[in-house]
């Protein structure tokens, strides 16, 4: 369910260059920051790089772009 939110011009301006660099819309960039921030708050003991990698792995799995890990 999508809802309209009022966001500050400052936040939107901060998100624009990141959105361009990551090929996202500004709203999707802010949504990504929100997911990342929630995950960081839920897991304060984990490094942010690990959380980002985990979110990427979940997105890849959802897009069925994962390679099965085989132990030797």
N, C-alpha and C positions, 0 to 999 in steps of 0.2 A: 504494500500500500504506500503510495507516494503522498507526501504532504508538503505544502509550501512552508518554507522557513524564512525568517528574516535574518540575514547574516550581515555582519559589518563589512563595509567597503574594504577595511584593512585586511580582513581574513581573505576576502576574494582576491585582493591585489597580491597577497602573499602566495595564494594558491596558483595563480596564473602561470608563472614560469615553471613551476613543478609539473603542472598539468601539460604544458607544451612539451617539456622534456620527456614525460612518461606517456605521451600520446593519449591523454585522457581529457575529458571535459573538466571544467573547473568544478562542477558539482561532483563528478566522480572522484576527483582528487581529494576534495574535502571529505567525501564518504570514505575513501581509503584511509585518510588520516584518522577518522573517527574509529574505524575498525582496528587500526594499528594501536591507537591510544587505549581502546577498551581492552585489547589483548595484553598490552603492557601493564595496565592497572590490575588485570586479573592474574598476571604472572610476573610480579615485580622482581622475582629472582632471576628471570631470564634476560639475556642480552637482547637489545633491540634488533640486532642483525639476525639472531636466531628466530625471533618472532616474525620478521619480514620474510625470511626463508620459508618458514612454516606456512605463512599465508600464501606465498607463491606456490608451494607444493600442493596445498589444498586446491588452489585455483587450477593448477595443471591436472590434478586428479579429476576435478569436476569436468574439465574439458577433455578428459580421457587422453591426456598427453603425458602419460607417465610410463616409465620403464620399470618392469618388475626387477627387484633386487634379488640376485641369486648369490648365496654364500658359497664359497669354494671349500 
